[in-house]
Every structure is written in structure tokens, then in C-alpha cells.
Amino acid sequence: MKKQLHLLKENDDKKAFAVIEALSRENPDRIEVVLLQEARNTIPAWKSKTYLLRSKDEQSQTGASELVVIGYDQLVDLIFEADTVVAW
């Protein structure tokens, strides 16, 4: 399976959550998720690596310990490293 990056914008998108969880069960090392906008308050139920996009105005961001806080530069890197990018 190719590497997939999922950009999750909503914290109540049940279809996105179901797809990410299913893909994560099958290939957790090939799926990565970035939480942005309203989804930044989401607590992931999937096993794949999950990032929290820090807004431009924030100096630091606290979140669940399993989240990796990134900035826009790192987001661009993740997009170009992925074989497929899915925006939800």
C-alpha cells in the first residue's frame, strides 16, 4: 500500500473517521493524519501517526501525548512525502 496522508478538518466527520480507522487497522505505518481547523480537538481512535497543525498565531500547542505538533512547513513536507493526500 502506498503512503496516504489524510487532512482532517471537521471533528464530527463520521465517514472520515470510519475510513481512517479501517485503513489504520490494515496498514497503520502507511497512513498519517493531520488534524486541522475544527478537528484539532479530536482525540484519535486510530493507530496511525497523527499530527496536530499549530496555527500561525500560536506559540505552543498542548494536545494528547500521542499527537505530534507541527507547523505549516512540516505540513508541506508531509504532503510532498505522501503518495496520496485525502482532504476531509
Secondary structure by P-SEA (a helix, b strand, c coil): ccbbbbbbccccaaaaaaaaaaaaaaccccbbbbbcccccccccccccbbbbbbccccccccccccbbbbcaaaaaaaaaaccccccc
